[in-house]
Amino acid sequence: MKVAGPSGRKTVDGHPAPRRIVLLGPPGAGKGTQAQLLSSKFAIPRYATGDMLRAAVAKGTELGLKARGFMDKGLLVPDDLVIAITAEALRSDDAVPGFILDGFPRSIGQAEALDRIARVDSVVNIAVPGSVIKARLGGRRSCPKCGTVFHVENKPSAKGDLCDQCGTALVLRNDDKAEVIEQRLRTYMETTAPLLDFYQKRKLLKEIDGTGDLNEVFVRLLQVLVVR
Ligand code: AP5
């Protein structure tokens, strides 16, 4: 249930909803899927660095040309590039009511930069075991035009191989190939997993079980996010 509180701020079942949210989790944990649901529920924008970088690659911008080689190998794009695009997004008027960060920060350097750019209310780690991740990423199909994400078994498009939102042919992302998935998981363990300790020490970290149906995961997410 979503209603406006006395201050006009969105609430969930009468409890104030947080406004500046970071979603953490390994590749394929469901960050994008849950961030889209949260964005609709709380009416705040979702900023996904992976989507922004893929858009830059597709357009062939200078950023895209620099980022592509790292992304295709399952490596992180250098901090200065992603910090710049995230800072620009968070300084826009759209982010004033709040935001959901999906895929940023991904290194201690990025988290320290975020501290300087914006205040964060809540950080949620979506925990999913490696075996589930491989099945999710191998079966993911993405729309290269509008960014909608599907899964061949768990969330198929109503139009088969075409996006049911815009009709574009769905693709397997370059980095969803088996050998690149392995490297993305290594990158996550080496560089991103230390953020759990970083945010634990700041008493901002919450964790949810990311396995099971995506609606069940969303209910768990709302439960840890609302301020009681
Ligand atoms: P990015 O696009 O952010 O990739 P990622 O973090 O690896 O995350 P994914 O998009 O793969 O997964 P997700 O957790 O969003 O899961 P999803 O909801 O799609 O980054 C790509 C690359 O860009 C990086 O490798 C790096 O090179 C670069 N990059 C991005 N940000 C960067 C940064 N900050 N710094 C440096 N480099 C950066 O779900 C996955 C699949 O599972 C889908 O098919 C979905 O339908 C399905 N699914 C989801 N939830 C469920 C469920 N509960 N049950 C069943 N199926 C489900």
Residues whose N, C-alpha, C, O or C-beta is under 5 A from the ligand:
A	BS01	AP5	P26 P27 G28 A29 G30 K31 G32 T33 Q34 T49 G50 D51 L53 F70 M71 G74 L75 L76 V77 V82 D102 G103 F104 P105 R106 R136 L137 G139 R140 R141 V149 F150 H151 N154 K155 G210 G212 D213 L214 V217
